[in-house]
């Protein structure tokens, strides 16, 4: 049983190291964005493009809150989920459910 436990611990460490390398890779890509090119998410399943002056910041926010991250906010009435902020949830409550949160 000690061998099984050690293998599980090693797997957890390997997963954490892989995740850290992936985040480092993405941040390196983020630093390489030039002024003339759009910012493109390096995740092959996403590939979202961002243009404009603030594209680096928007892409960084995309990494942190949207791309491969579970949504953090949920409507209490219909269970719709939102990834960015409470403003989206408040707007949803007013428009869809016709009430103030």
ABEGO torsion letter per residue (X at the ends): XAAAAAAAAAAAAAAAAAAAAAAAAAAAAAAABBAABBBBBABAAAGBBBBEAAAAAAAAAAAAAABGBBBABBBAAAGBBBAABAAAAAAAAAAAAGBBX
